[in-house]
Amino acid sequence: MGGTGTAWPWDASTIFYNPGGLARLKGIQVYASGLMIMPSTAFGNSIINGSQPISTRTNAQTFTPFNFYVGGPIQENSKFALGLGIYTIAGIGLQWDNDWIGKYIIQNIQLQAICFQPTISYRINDYLSAGAGFVYGIGSLNLSNALPVHSYQGPNYDDGEAYLKGSANGVGFNLGLQIKASERLQFGVTYRSQVNMSVGGGTATFTVPQSLATSFPNQNFDSQLPLPQVASVGVGYRPVENLTLQFDLNFTGWNSFDSLRINFANQTSALKNEHIPMLYRNTLTPRIGANYKISRIISVMMGAAYDPTPVTSGNVSPILPDGNRAIVTCGASIKPLRGFTILAAIEGTTTAVHTGTDNYANFSGTYKTEAVTPGIGIYYNF
């Protein structure tokens, strides 16, 4: 449903969307889902030093984030509810050909973050419920790029390579209020804090000619990967019994990602700490969704969102060449047995063709990103 879910607690996934809604569930629920994100980014550059126009596309990859939620009221008619969410909040990357024109900036990047969120929720009265969750995140960062150092064969034959791999962790919280104005009208307000994912003791491995080995020693590095704060407001309205409409507005504090810093344990004359400006800006993302119940067994859903890019002018990098994203979704659910539901969904994402420059690396080009994400889910209501 376009990523909406702040106002209306459909199932145990409200632990993520709005922990205040957990106390509204009827009974304990278990929810699990898996996705397949299949992204592709195209790059083009017009005339390069008088040569023919250059174009390339990232290699095909599939990422498989997952979500698991369990929770509900601690007993029948209780105002207290407990739950646990384990969800992938980031899990994507880009892999360019090793010999593409931007190889000295990036060849491959993989980012992943999984959050564990124990949650408590309390139904204050028939109209208002509140919830809070403690968030512990674990993740990883893998990136590689070519190095402009060579042996006698020269450039494009035996470039050096830098490969960085590290694990990250951080803590945060998730707060929510859920307001049930009536059986047909509900509201929600949530705040997910920033999670500062610290990479400590990562490994940096360099492949260079033997004569340069002392200038590029294998060693450890540190970094920071902040997951931004997100504040959301939502409304859900049921104009007729079988139709529910939803609208969410997400504020994302991307400005916390001002740079990508790589701090090496041992710097040399040839190997210095990296401070790559990102200078992201905050964004507002509107989302709409609809759920239509065809029968007691089958429901269909659809939605859309417009997610503006946080990337600012002069900082369009092939490391993360984001653009304004248009998102459409649809799905269906079937309830073959009492209390048991199977869901299937698909999301399509595309950015407009956009040209930008990375002032830090003195690199320009035109980008377009597309992604298809099918997913399946199941939940059981005890």
C-alpha angles and dihedrals in degrees: 000000000000092000093295120143109120097110107032120055103213099166143330091307085081083086085079102030097043121346089197089071094061092085089056095064120105106233133334116316133195117202129181132171140171130201137196112212111195109183130179129185123194122205129196135178124184119218115356113191091328095307127124119285112281126224133169141158133218117259118265113267136168123210121195113203117177139197131205127182133173127174151094141147112337090234138355112300092001117148091214124079132182130196148160128220126193110183142159108240095175129017117147144098148169130243119194125188112275092241100043119130094259095049094121089059101042140340101169136005128178124182127183135171127177120187130206113204123183106193140195125194133184129197102219094187140327091292108036135047131169135199143182135192135192111225124209114181131197124184150147141236123204123173138156138183138173121260122222093234123110146172123230093302092070136211120348092017105072108001116174119246136215119205120187124188127173145156123230140196139178144157136235143139143247122216130184146175121200120196121196102195091172141331088278103038129054136165136197140192123188140173125197111190127226114271113210104211106203119202108205127175096007117168123244115196123187130197108200138140112289091247089063098043093106090053092053106036119179107249149137128287139190130216144162127232110183118202102213127243115254127201117188139184123191144178130199123195130184107198092176131015097261100041129072123183124196137191127186132180117199125197110198120195098216092156088088087075096072096144146357106239124194112186115190122209092226121028122198134187088269099035117059133168112274121233106178111184114229100162094186119190129218118264141203116217121192117203132186130189143172136199121196120190108213094181141338087282107036133051131172128206140191139173149159141209140188111216112187117211119256090209113113130214112280093024102077099133130179086228089077108356097185124174139180104299129214112198130192126181139182137172148151139223131208128193106205094168134028109276094005122103132180120201133193126185143164132203128197122198129185137169126210116252104269134180120213146159132231101213093188093058096028090234128140135184149132120265139190124179129195132177137182118201121186118182143178131203142178133196135183126202113208 
